Amino acid sequence: MTISTPSNPASSTTPGPDDPVVLAVDLGTGGPKVALVSLGGPIIGSAYRRVEPKVASDGTATQSPDEWWTAVTDGAAELTTAHPKAAAALVAVAVTGQWGSTVPVDATGHAVGDCMSWMDTRGAALAAAQVGGRVKIEGFGPTKALRWIHRSGGAPSTEGNDPLGHRLYMATHQQDLYNRTAAFVEPLDYLVGRFTGRVAASRPSMALSWLTDNRGDDTCSYDPKLVALAGTDPAKLPPLLAAGSVVGTVLAEVAAAMGIASDLPVLTAIPDLHAVTLGSGAIGDYEGHVSISTSAWIGCHAPSKKTSLMKMMATIPAALPGRYVLANNHDTAGVCLEWARGLLVNPTDGLTTPITESYEDLVAVAATAEPGSGGVLFAPWLNGERSPVADANLRGGFHGLSLSTTRADLIRSVLEGVAHNARWLLEESEKFLGSSLGELRGVGGGAQSDLWCQIHADVMNRPIHRIEAPLMATVRGAALFAGVSLGLISTDDIASLVPVERVFRPDPSTRHVYDAMYAEFLKLHKIEAKMYTRLAKLR
Protein backbone atom coordinates (compact mmCIF):
# COMPACT_ATOMS: atom_id res chain seq x y z
CA MET A 1 0.00 0.00 0.00
CA THR A 2 1.41 3.37 -0.99
CA ILE A 3 0.36 6.54 0.77
CA SER A 4 0.41 9.60 -1.44
CA THR A 5 -0.10 13.22 -0.50
CA PRO A 6 -1.08 15.62 -3.31
CA SER A 7 1.90 17.62 -4.51
CA ASN A 8 0.03 20.92 -4.67
CA PRO A 9 0.69 22.73 -1.39
CA ALA A 10 -2.93 23.90 -1.24
CA SER A 11 -3.98 20.28 -1.02
CA SER A 12 -1.41 19.01 1.44
CA THR A 13 -1.93 21.30 4.38
CA THR A 14 -3.18 20.13 7.74
CA PRO A 15 -6.84 21.10 8.16
CA GLY A 16 -7.65 24.06 10.36
CA PRO A 17 -8.92 23.40 13.88
CA ASP A 18 -12.53 23.96 12.81
CA ASP A 19 -12.41 22.05 9.51
CA PRO A 20 -14.23 18.70 9.71
CA VAL A 21 -12.69 15.77 7.85
CA VAL A 22 -14.33 12.88 5.99
CA LEU A 23 -12.86 9.42 5.47
CA ALA A 24 -13.75 8.86 1.80
CA VAL A 25 -13.40 5.60 -0.12
CA ASP A 26 -13.50 5.24 -3.91
CA LEU A 27 -13.73 1.62 -5.03
CA GLY A 28 -12.44 1.82 -8.58
CA THR A 29 -12.15 -1.07 -11.00
CA GLY A 30 -8.41 -1.18 -10.35
CA GLY A 31 -8.83 -1.23 -6.58
CA PRO A 32 -9.89 1.02 -3.69
CA LYS A 33 -8.56 4.48 -2.98
CA VAL A 34 -8.94 5.77 0.59
CA ALA A 35 -8.54 9.46 1.42
CA LEU A 36 -8.82 11.94 4.24
CA VAL A 37 -10.68 14.93 2.80
CA SER A 38 -11.08 18.22 4.62
CA LEU A 39 -14.43 19.93 4.11
CA GLY A 40 -12.35 23.10 3.90
CA GLY A 41 -11.12 21.85 0.53
CA PRO A 42 -7.74 20.08 0.82
CA ILE A 43 -7.07 16.40 0.22
CA ILE A 44 -4.96 15.62 3.28
CA GLY A 45 -3.67 12.23 2.17
CA SER A 46 -4.64 9.15 0.23
CA ALA A 47 -3.77 5.48 -0.06
CA TYR A 48 -4.30 3.05 -2.93
CA ARG A 49 -3.87 -0.66 -3.50
CA ARG A 50 -4.30 -2.49 -6.77
CA VAL A 51 -6.86 -5.32 -6.83
CA GLU A 52 -6.60 -7.19 -10.10
CA PRO A 53 -9.77 -8.23 -11.92
CA LYS A 54 -9.87 -11.82 -13.16
CA VAL A 55 -10.73 -11.68 -16.85
CA ALA A 56 -11.24 -14.58 -19.29
CA SER A 57 -12.25 -14.94 -22.93
CA ASP A 58 -15.66 -16.39 -22.00
CA GLY A 59 -16.77 -12.99 -20.69
CA THR A 60 -15.67 -13.54 -17.10
CA ALA A 61 -14.63 -10.41 -15.21
CA THR A 62 -14.63 -10.82 -11.43
CA GLN A 63 -12.97 -9.37 -8.35
CA SER A 64 -12.61 -10.48 -4.75
CA PRO A 65 -14.68 -8.36 -2.31
CA ASP A 66 -12.54 -9.62 0.57
CA GLU A 67 -9.43 -8.21 -1.14
CA TRP A 68 -11.21 -4.87 -1.49
CA TRP A 69 -12.03 -4.80 2.21
CA THR A 70 -8.49 -5.71 3.26
CA ALA A 71 -7.15 -2.90 1.08
CA VAL A 72 -9.64 -0.39 2.52
CA THR A 73 -8.85 -1.42 6.10
CA ASP A 74 -5.09 -1.27 5.60
CA GLY A 75 -5.28 2.04 3.74
CA ALA A 76 -7.44 3.70 6.37
CA ALA A 77 -5.15 2.48 9.17
CA GLU A 78 -2.04 3.81 7.45
CA LEU A 79 -3.67 7.17 6.81
CA THR A 80 -4.93 7.68 10.34
CA THR A 81 -1.51 6.75 11.69
CA ALA A 82 0.18 9.21 9.33
CA HIS A 83 -2.36 12.01 9.99
CA PRO A 84 -3.53 11.75 13.63
CA LYS A 85 -4.91 15.32 13.73
CA ALA A 86 -7.06 14.65 10.68
CA ALA A 87 -8.19 11.34 12.16
CA ALA A 88 -9.30 13.19 15.30
CA ALA A 89 -11.32 15.62 13.15
CA LEU A 90 -13.27 12.89 11.31
CA VAL A 91 -17.03 13.45 11.18
CA ALA A 92 -18.21 10.81 8.68
CA VAL A 93 -17.39 7.97 6.32
CA ALA A 94 -18.38 8.38 2.66
CA VAL A 95 -18.19 5.71 -0.04
CA THR A 96 -18.27 5.91 -3.81
CA GLY A 97 -17.04 3.67 -6.60
CA GLN A 98 -17.77 1.44 -9.54
CA TRP A 99 -21.34 0.42 -10.23
CA GLY A 100 -23.19 -1.81 -12.62
CA SER A 101 -21.42 -4.67 -10.81
CA THR A 102 -22.87 -7.27 -8.45
CA VAL A 103 -21.72 -8.65 -5.10
CA PRO A 104 -23.66 -11.54 -3.51
CA VAL A 105 -23.78 -10.97 0.27
CA ASP A 106 -25.23 -12.64 3.34
CA ALA A 107 -27.50 -10.96 5.89
CA THR A 108 -24.51 -9.38 7.68
CA GLY A 109 -23.12 -7.82 4.50
CA HIS A 110 -20.23 -10.24 4.02
CA ALA A 111 -19.61 -11.50 0.48
CA VAL A 112 -20.48 -15.13 -0.21
CA GLY A 113 -18.84 -15.09 -3.64
CA ASP A 114 -16.82 -12.97 -6.04
CA CYS A 115 -18.14 -9.75 -7.53
CA MET A 116 -19.30 -9.94 -11.13
CA SER A 117 -17.84 -6.76 -12.63
CA TRP A 118 -19.50 -4.36 -15.04
CA MET A 119 -17.18 -5.94 -17.63
CA ASP A 120 -18.63 -9.44 -17.07
CA THR A 121 -20.80 -10.51 -20.01
CA ARG A 122 -21.49 -14.17 -19.18
CA GLY A 123 -25.18 -13.41 -18.67
CA ALA A 124 -25.62 -11.92 -22.14
CA ALA A 125 -27.90 -14.63 -23.56
CA LEU A 126 -30.04 -14.66 -20.41
CA ALA A 127 -30.33 -10.86 -20.36
CA ALA A 128 -31.20 -10.70 -24.04
CA ALA A 129 -33.98 -13.25 -23.51
CA GLN A 130 -35.30 -11.39 -20.46
CA VAL A 131 -35.55 -7.98 -22.12
CA GLY A 132 -36.42 -9.23 -25.61
CA GLY A 133 -39.63 -10.40 -27.16
CA ARG A 134 -41.08 -11.97 -30.29
CA VAL A 135 -40.44 -8.64 -32.00
CA LYS A 136 -37.23 -6.80 -31.12
CA ILE A 137 -36.01 -3.25 -31.56
CA GLU A 138 -32.34 -2.83 -30.68
CA GLY A 139 -32.65 -6.15 -28.83
CA PHE A 140 -35.64 -5.09 -26.71
CA GLY A 141 -39.23 -6.15 -26.78
CA PRO A 142 -40.99 -2.84 -27.58
CA THR A 143 -43.54 -3.10 -24.76
CA LYS A 144 -40.86 -3.97 -22.21
CA ALA A 145 -38.61 -1.14 -23.35
CA LEU A 146 -41.44 1.38 -23.10
CA ARG A 147 -42.32 0.27 -19.57
CA TRP A 148 -38.72 0.53 -18.40
CA ILE A 149 -38.08 3.89 -20.02
CA HIS A 150 -41.37 5.42 -18.91
CA ARG A 151 -40.80 4.54 -15.26
CA SER A 152 -37.05 4.39 -14.69
CA GLY A 153 -35.63 6.37 -17.59
CA GLY A 154 -33.50 3.51 -18.90
CA ALA A 155 -33.33 -0.22 -19.36
CA PRO A 156 -30.93 -3.09 -18.59
CA SER A 157 -28.21 -4.00 -21.03
CA THR A 158 -28.79 -6.73 -23.58
CA GLU A 159 -25.08 -7.60 -23.28
CA GLY A 160 -25.33 -9.05 -19.75
CA ASN A 161 -22.80 -6.58 -18.36
CA ASP A 162 -24.96 -5.13 -15.60
CA PRO A 163 -26.84 -6.35 -12.50
CA LEU A 164 -29.70 -7.92 -14.47
CA GLY A 165 -27.36 -10.16 -16.43
CA HIS A 166 -25.33 -10.91 -13.32
CA ARG A 167 -28.34 -11.95 -11.22
CA LEU A 168 -29.71 -14.12 -14.01
CA TYR A 169 -26.33 -15.79 -14.52
CA MET A 170 -25.92 -16.64 -10.84
CA ALA A 171 -29.50 -17.90 -10.58
CA THR A 172 -29.05 -20.13 -13.63
CA HIS A 173 -25.43 -21.29 -13.50
CA GLN A 174 -24.40 -20.83 -9.84
CA GLN A 175 -27.47 -22.02 -7.99
CA ASP A 176 -25.68 -22.88 -4.74
CA LEU A 177 -24.23 -19.37 -4.60
CA TYR A 178 -27.61 -17.90 -5.49
CA ASN A 179 -29.30 -19.81 -2.68
CA ARG A 180 -26.70 -18.61 -0.14
CA THR A 181 -27.18 -14.98 -1.17
CA ALA A 182 -29.35 -12.76 1.03
CA ALA A 183 -29.01 -9.74 -1.28
CA PHE A 184 -27.31 -8.71 -4.49
CA VAL A 185 -25.62 -5.35 -3.91
CA GLU A 186 -23.39 -2.94 -5.77
CA PRO A 187 -19.69 -2.89 -4.72
CA LEU A 188 -20.05 0.53 -3.07
CA ASP A 189 -23.01 -0.70 -0.99
CA TYR A 190 -20.98 -3.78 -0.07
CA LEU A 191 -18.35 -1.52 1.51
CA VAL A 192 -21.01 0.40 3.46
CA GLY A 193 -22.27 -2.96 4.71
CA ARG A 194 -18.80 -3.92 5.91
CA PHE A 195 -18.43 -0.60 7.73
CA THR A 196 -21.84 -0.81 9.46
CA GLY A 197 -22.99 -4.43 9.40
CA ARG A 198 -26.20 -3.26 7.68
CA VAL A 199 -27.21 -4.27 4.15
CA ALA A 200 -28.80 -1.28 2.42
CA ALA A 201 -28.75 0.74 -0.80
CA SER A 202 -30.25 3.91 -2.27
CA ARG A 203 -31.91 4.86 -5.51
CA PRO A 204 -28.69 6.36 -6.96
CA SER A 205 -26.59 3.32 -6.05
CA MET A 206 -29.14 0.93 -7.59
CA ALA A 207 -29.74 3.04 -10.68
CA LEU A 208 -28.22 0.57 -13.14
CA SER A 209 -30.59 -2.15 -11.99
CA TRP A 210 -33.43 -0.01 -13.41
CA LEU A 211 -35.85 -1.18 -10.71
CA THR A 212 -37.05 2.16 -9.30
CA ASP A 213 -39.57 4.69 -10.55
CA ASN A 214 -37.39 7.71 -11.30
CA ARG A 215 -40.10 10.12 -12.45
CA GLY A 216 -40.28 12.07 -9.20
CA ASP A 217 -38.54 12.71 -5.93
CA ASP A 218 -36.34 10.16 -4.21
CA THR A 219 -38.14 6.97 -3.35
CA CYS A 220 -37.24 4.27 -0.89
CA SER A 221 -38.98 1.41 -2.64
CA TYR A 222 -38.61 -0.66 -5.77
CA ASP A 223 -41.22 -0.55 -8.51
CA PRO A 224 -43.02 -3.94 -8.39
CA LYS A 225 -43.73 -3.87 -12.13
CA LEU A 226 -40.07 -3.31 -13.00
CA VAL A 227 -38.93 -5.97 -10.54
CA ALA A 228 -41.27 -8.47 -12.19
CA LEU A 229 -40.20 -7.34 -15.66
CA ALA A 230 -36.58 -8.04 -14.70
CA GLY A 231 -37.42 -11.52 -13.43
CA THR A 232 -35.90 -10.56 -10.07
CA ASP A 233 -36.78 -12.01 -6.67
CA PRO A 234 -37.59 -8.91 -4.55
CA ALA A 235 -36.46 -10.78 -1.42
CA LYS A 236 -32.88 -10.70 -2.76
CA LEU A 237 -32.75 -6.93 -3.24
CA PRO A 238 -31.19 -4.67 -0.57
CA PRO A 239 -33.56 -2.34 1.32
CA LEU A 240 -33.56 1.21 -0.04
CA LEU A 241 -32.78 4.28 2.07
CA ALA A 242 -33.05 7.92 1.06
CA ALA A 243 -29.89 9.20 -0.63
CA GLY A 244 -27.74 11.08 1.86
CA SER A 245 -29.16 9.35 4.90
CA VAL A 246 -27.08 7.66 7.58
CA VAL A 247 -26.93 3.88 7.14
CA GLY A 248 -25.35 3.34 10.55
CA THR A 249 -22.19 3.92 12.53
CA VAL A 250 -18.83 2.22 12.15
CA LEU A 251 -18.65 -1.20 13.80
CA ALA A 252 -16.39 -1.33 16.85
CA GLU A 253 -14.05 -3.94 15.36
CA VAL A 254 -13.77 -1.96 12.11
CA ALA A 255 -13.05 1.25 14.00
CA ALA A 256 -10.31 -0.43 16.01
CA ALA A 257 -8.67 -1.84 12.88
CA MET A 258 -8.74 1.51 11.08
CA GLY A 259 -7.92 3.80 13.99
CA ILE A 260 -11.18 5.77 13.80
CA ALA A 261 -14.07 6.43 16.17
CA SER A 262 -16.80 3.80 16.31
CA ASP A 263 -19.58 6.38 16.45
CA LEU A 264 -18.75 7.87 13.02
CA PRO A 265 -21.83 7.99 10.78
CA VAL A 266 -21.63 6.17 7.43
CA LEU A 267 -23.67 7.76 4.64
CA THR A 268 -25.44 5.96 1.81
CA ALA A 269 -22.96 5.36 -0.99
CA ILE A 270 -23.13 7.15 -4.33
CA PRO A 271 -21.75 5.89 -7.66
CA ASP A 272 -18.50 7.30 -8.99
CA LEU A 273 -20.39 9.19 -11.70
CA HIS A 274 -22.43 11.04 -9.08
CA ALA A 275 -19.37 11.67 -6.91
CA VAL A 276 -17.17 12.95 -9.71
CA THR A 277 -19.93 15.24 -10.96
CA LEU A 278 -19.83 16.92 -7.55
CA GLY A 279 -16.05 16.59 -7.25
CA SER A 280 -15.53 18.32 -10.61
CA GLY A 281 -16.93 21.50 -9.07
CA ALA A 282 -19.13 22.06 -12.15
CA ILE A 283 -22.52 21.33 -10.65
CA GLY A 284 -24.88 23.59 -12.61
CA ASP A 285 -27.14 22.11 -15.27
CA TYR A 286 -25.19 21.33 -18.46
CA GLU A 287 -21.84 22.24 -16.88
CA GLY A 288 -19.85 19.32 -18.22
CA HIS A 289 -16.82 17.27 -17.31
CA VAL A 290 -14.78 14.62 -19.09
CA SER A 291 -13.50 11.76 -16.98
CA ILE A 292 -10.37 9.92 -18.11
CA SER A 293 -10.28 6.97 -15.75
CA THR A 294 -10.08 3.19 -16.26
CA SER A 295 -13.27 3.79 -18.20
CA ALA A 296 -14.39 7.21 -19.45
CA TRP A 297 -17.51 9.30 -19.68
CA ILE A 298 -18.96 12.72 -20.36
CA GLY A 299 -21.05 13.94 -17.43
CA CYS A 300 -23.13 16.85 -16.19
CA HIS A 301 -26.23 17.64 -14.17
CA ALA A 302 -29.50 17.96 -16.07
CA PRO A 303 -32.92 19.22 -15.01
CA SER A 304 -35.10 16.28 -16.08
CA LYS A 305 -35.34 12.58 -16.93
CA LYS A 306 -34.48 11.60 -20.49
CA THR A 307 -33.43 8.39 -22.25
CA SER A 308 -31.97 7.20 -25.55
CA LEU A 309 -31.72 3.44 -25.99
CA MET A 310 -30.15 4.00 -29.40
CA LYS A 311 -27.24 5.91 -27.85
CA MET A 312 -27.26 3.97 -24.57
CA MET A 313 -27.41 7.05 -22.38
CA ALA A 314 -29.89 8.51 -19.95
CA THR A 315 -30.29 11.11 -17.24
CA ILE A 316 -30.81 9.39 -13.91
CA PRO A 317 -31.43 10.63 -10.35
CA ALA A 318 -28.44 12.58 -9.09
CA ALA A 319 -27.02 12.65 -5.58
CA LEU A 320 -28.52 16.12 -5.13
CA PRO A 321 -32.30 16.05 -4.60
CA GLY A 322 -34.48 17.04 -7.54
CA ARG A 323 -31.58 16.82 -10.01
CA TYR A 324 -30.52 14.34 -12.66
CA VAL A 325 -27.10 13.38 -13.94
CA LEU A 326 -26.08 12.27 -17.43
CA ALA A 327 -25.05 8.61 -17.53
CA ASN A 328 -23.00 7.11 -20.36
CA ASN A 329 -19.77 5.17 -20.51
CA HIS A 330 -16.80 4.12 -22.59
CA ASP A 331 -15.69 0.79 -21.16
CA THR A 332 -11.98 1.28 -21.87
CA ALA A 333 -9.98 4.50 -21.60
CA GLY A 334 -7.11 4.69 -19.12
CA VAL A 335 -6.92 0.90 -19.22
CA CYS A 336 -5.91 1.22 -22.89
CA LEU A 337 -2.67 2.90 -21.84
CA GLU A 338 -2.16 0.21 -19.22
CA TRP A 339 -2.68 -2.43 -21.92
CA ALA A 340 -0.24 -0.67 -24.25
CA ARG A 341 2.37 -0.52 -21.52
CA GLY A 342 2.09 -4.24 -20.91
CA LEU A 343 2.20 -5.02 -24.63
CA LEU A 344 4.87 -2.63 -25.85
CA VAL A 345 7.11 -2.00 -22.85
CA ASN A 346 6.63 -4.44 -20.01
CA PRO A 347 5.51 -7.80 -21.43
CA THR A 348 5.62 -10.96 -19.33
CA ASP A 349 5.58 -13.47 -22.18
CA GLY A 350 9.27 -14.39 -21.91
CA LEU A 351 10.26 -13.08 -25.33
CA THR A 352 12.02 -10.07 -23.86
CA THR A 353 13.11 -8.94 -20.45
CA PRO A 354 10.39 -6.72 -18.93
CA ILE A 355 11.37 -3.08 -18.56
CA THR A 356 9.63 -1.38 -15.68
CA GLU A 357 8.71 2.07 -16.96
CA SER A 358 6.32 4.50 -15.34
CA TYR A 359 3.29 5.88 -17.14
CA GLU A 360 5.00 9.27 -17.03
CA ASP A 361 7.87 7.77 -19.04
CA LEU A 362 5.38 6.24 -21.46
CA VAL A 363 3.63 9.56 -22.03
CA ALA A 364 7.00 11.33 -22.43
CA VAL A 365 7.78 8.99 -25.33
CA ALA A 366 4.35 9.67 -26.83
CA ALA A 367 5.10 13.40 -26.71
CA THR A 368 7.97 12.90 -29.16
CA ALA A 369 5.51 11.83 -31.88
CA GLU A 370 3.71 14.42 -33.97
CA PRO A 371 -0.05 15.08 -33.61
CA GLY A 372 -1.78 12.45 -35.70
CA SER A 373 0.73 9.75 -34.68
CA GLY A 374 2.18 9.38 -38.14
CA GLY A 375 -1.22 8.48 -39.56
CA VAL A 376 -1.88 5.70 -37.03
CA LEU A 377 -5.46 5.63 -35.75
CA PHE A 378 -6.23 3.59 -32.63
CA ALA A 379 -9.70 2.25 -31.84
CA PRO A 380 -9.91 1.91 -28.03
CA TRP A 381 -12.69 -0.70 -27.87
CA LEU A 382 -10.64 -3.38 -26.11
CA ASN A 383 -13.65 -4.72 -24.21
CA GLY A 384 -16.46 -3.77 -26.58
CA GLU A 385 -18.37 -0.51 -26.32
CA ARG A 386 -21.34 0.77 -24.34
CA SER A 387 -22.10 4.39 -25.36
CA PRO A 388 -23.05 5.76 -27.83
CA VAL A 389 -23.35 2.25 -29.30
CA ALA A 390 -23.78 -0.96 -27.34
CA ASP A 391 -21.64 -3.63 -28.98
CA ALA A 392 -19.86 -6.15 -26.76
CA ASN A 393 -18.22 -7.75 -29.81
CA LEU A 394 -16.45 -4.59 -30.96
CA ARG A 395 -12.69 -4.68 -30.53
CA GLY A 396 -9.78 -2.29 -30.63
CA GLY A 397 -7.00 -2.03 -33.15
CA PHE A 398 -4.22 0.03 -34.68
CA HIS A 399 -5.08 1.27 -38.17
CA GLY A 400 -2.64 2.74 -40.66
CA LEU A 401 0.52 0.96 -39.55
CA SER A 402 3.52 1.17 -41.88
CA LEU A 403 7.20 0.32 -41.93
CA SER A 404 7.90 3.84 -40.67
CA THR A 405 5.59 3.54 -37.64
CA THR A 406 7.46 4.01 -34.37
CA ARG A 407 6.64 2.90 -30.86
CA ALA A 408 6.12 6.58 -30.00
CA ASP A 409 3.49 6.74 -32.75
CA LEU A 410 1.71 3.72 -31.30
CA ILE A 411 1.65 5.08 -27.76
CA ARG A 412 0.49 8.52 -28.87
CA SER A 413 -2.21 6.95 -31.05
CA VAL A 414 -3.60 5.25 -27.93
CA LEU A 415 -3.90 8.62 -26.21
CA GLU A 416 -5.49 10.14 -29.32
CA GLY A 417 -7.86 7.21 -29.87
CA VAL A 418 -9.28 7.60 -26.36
CA ALA A 419 -9.73 11.33 -27.07
CA HIS A 420 -11.49 10.63 -30.40
CA ASN A 421 -13.85 8.33 -28.52
CA ALA A 422 -14.49 11.11 -25.98
CA ARG A 423 -15.29 13.56 -28.78
CA TRP A 424 -17.75 11.07 -30.26
CA LEU A 425 -19.46 10.69 -26.90
CA LEU A 426 -19.45 14.46 -26.28
CA GLU A 427 -21.13 15.22 -29.60
CA GLU A 428 -23.75 12.52 -29.11
CA SER A 429 -24.36 13.66 -25.52
CA GLU A 430 -24.96 17.25 -26.59
CA LYS A 431 -27.39 16.09 -29.28
CA PHE A 432 -29.16 13.95 -26.70
CA LEU A 433 -29.44 16.75 -24.15
CA GLY A 434 -30.19 19.46 -26.69
CA SER A 435 -27.61 21.69 -25.06
CA SER A 436 -23.91 22.47 -25.30
CA LEU A 437 -21.85 21.42 -22.28
CA GLY A 438 -19.46 24.31 -22.83
CA GLU A 439 -15.90 24.18 -21.57
CA LEU A 440 -15.21 20.94 -19.73
CA ARG A 441 -13.65 20.09 -16.38
CA GLY A 442 -10.96 17.41 -16.63
CA VAL A 443 -11.03 14.69 -13.96
CA GLY A 444 -9.65 11.19 -13.40
CA GLY A 445 -6.23 9.62 -13.30
CA GLY A 446 -5.59 10.21 -17.00
CA ALA A 447 -6.18 13.94 -16.52
CA GLN A 448 -2.98 14.10 -14.45
CA SER A 449 -1.12 13.99 -17.77
CA ASP A 450 -0.52 17.38 -19.38
CA LEU A 451 -0.16 15.72 -22.77
CA TRP A 452 -3.39 13.73 -22.51
CA CYS A 453 -5.33 16.81 -21.41
CA GLN A 454 -3.90 18.82 -24.33
CA ILE A 455 -4.73 16.02 -26.76
CA HIS A 456 -8.32 15.97 -25.46
CA ALA A 457 -8.55 19.74 -25.85
CA ASP A 458 -7.17 19.55 -29.39
CA VAL A 459 -9.22 16.57 -30.56
CA MET A 460 -12.46 17.75 -28.94
CA ASN A 461 -11.81 21.41 -29.87
CA ARG A 462 -12.91 22.32 -26.37
CA PRO A 463 -10.98 23.92 -23.47
CA ILE A 464 -10.28 21.45 -20.66
CA HIS A 465 -10.17 22.88 -17.14
CA ARG A 466 -8.15 20.39 -15.09
CA ILE A 467 -9.15 20.54 -11.46
CA GLU A 468 -6.65 20.38 -8.66
CA ALA A 469 -5.85 16.74 -7.84
CA PRO A 470 -8.00 15.31 -10.68
CA LEU A 471 -7.35 11.75 -9.51
CA MET A 472 -9.12 12.66 -6.27
CA ALA A 473 -12.32 13.99 -7.85
CA THR A 474 -14.33 10.97 -6.73
CA VAL A 475 -13.24 10.94 -3.10
CA ARG A 476 -13.58 14.71 -2.94
CA GLY A 477 -17.09 14.48 -4.38
CA ALA A 478 -18.09 11.74 -1.94
CA ALA A 479 -16.79 13.83 0.96
CA LEU A 480 -18.60 16.95 -0.25
CA PHE A 481 -21.82 14.95 -0.56
CA ALA A 482 -21.40 13.78 3.03
CA GLY A 483 -20.80 17.36 4.13
CA VAL A 484 -23.95 18.57 2.37
CA SER A 485 -26.00 15.64 3.70
CA LEU A 486 -24.92 16.34 7.29
CA GLY A 487 -25.51 20.08 6.95
CA LEU A 488 -21.83 20.95 7.41
CA ILE A 489 -21.57 22.74 4.05
CA SER A 490 -24.11 23.89 1.48
CA THR A 491 -24.46 22.95 -2.18
CA ASP A 492 -23.50 26.51 -3.05
CA ASP A 493 -20.12 25.99 -1.36
CA ILE A 494 -19.05 23.16 -3.67
CA ALA A 495 -17.74 25.18 -6.63
CA SER A 496 -15.44 27.26 -4.40
CA LEU A 497 -14.03 24.12 -2.77
CA VAL A 498 -12.83 22.65 -6.11
CA PRO A 499 -10.13 24.90 -7.62
CA VAL A 500 -9.05 24.65 -11.26
CA GLU A 501 -5.33 23.95 -11.49
CA ARG A 502 -4.75 24.56 -15.23
CA VAL A 503 -6.67 25.25 -18.44
CA PHE A 504 -5.71 23.48 -21.68
CA ARG A 505 -6.91 25.32 -24.79
CA PRO A 506 -7.15 23.82 -28.29
CA ASP A 507 -4.11 24.35 -30.51
CA PRO A 508 -5.45 25.62 -33.88
CA SER A 509 -2.45 24.13 -35.71
CA THR A 510 -3.71 20.59 -34.95
CA ARG A 511 -7.26 21.20 -36.20
CA HIS A 512 -6.86 19.90 -39.77
CA VAL A 513 -5.10 16.71 -38.63
CA TYR A 514 -7.49 15.80 -35.85
CA ASP A 515 -10.67 16.69 -37.74
CA ALA A 516 -9.58 14.47 -40.63
CA MET A 517 -8.66 11.57 -38.34
CA TYR A 518 -11.87 11.95 -36.35
CA ALA A 519 -13.90 11.71 -39.55
CA GLU A 520 -12.23 8.36 -40.24
CA PHE A 521 -12.65 7.27 -36.61
CA LEU A 522 -16.43 7.66 -36.86
CA LYS A 523 -16.50 5.25 -39.79
CA LEU A 524 -14.66 2.44 -38.01
CA HIS A 525 -17.63 1.03 -36.10
CA LYS A 526 -19.84 0.84 -39.20
CA ILE A 527 -17.08 -0.68 -41.29
CA GLU A 528 -15.87 -3.25 -38.77
CA ALA A 529 -18.89 -4.16 -36.64
CA LYS A 530 -19.98 -7.18 -38.71
CA MET A 531 -16.43 -8.49 -38.90
CA TYR A 532 -16.09 -8.39 -35.11
CA THR A 533 -19.43 -10.14 -34.72
CA ARG A 534 -18.11 -12.96 -36.89
CA LEU A 535 -14.77 -13.06 -35.07
CA ALA A 536 -16.54 -13.23 -31.71
CA LYS A 537 -17.84 -16.68 -32.66
CA LEU A 538 -14.24 -17.89 -32.84
CA ARG A 539 -13.28 -16.77 -29.34
Secondary structure, 3 states (H helix, E strand, C coil): CEEECCCCHHHCCCCCCCCCEEEEEEEECCEEEEEEEECCCCEEEEEECCCCCEECCCCCEEECHHHHHHHHHHHHHHHHHHCHHHHHCEEEEEEEECCCCEEEECCCCCECCCEECCCCCCCHHHHHHHHCCCCCECCECHHHHHHHHHHHCCCCCCCCCCHHHHHHHHHHHCHHHHHHCCEEECHHHHHHHHHHCCCCEECCCCHHHCCCCCCCCCCCCCCHHHHHHCCCCHHHCCCEECCCCEEEECCHHHHHHHCCCCCCEEECCEEHHHHHHHHCCCCCECCCEEEECCCEEEECEECCCEEECCCCEEEEECCCCCCEEEECCECCCHHHHHHHHHHHCCCCCCCCCCCCCCHHHHHHHHCCCCCCHHHCEEECCCCCECCCCCECCCCCEEECCCCCCCHHHHHHHHHHHHHHHHHHHHHHHHHHHCCCCCCEEEECHHHHCHHHHHHHHHHHCCCEEEECCHHHHHHHHHHHHHHHHCCCCCHHHCHHHCCEEEEECCCHHHHHHHHHHHHHHHHHHHHHHHHHHHHHCCC
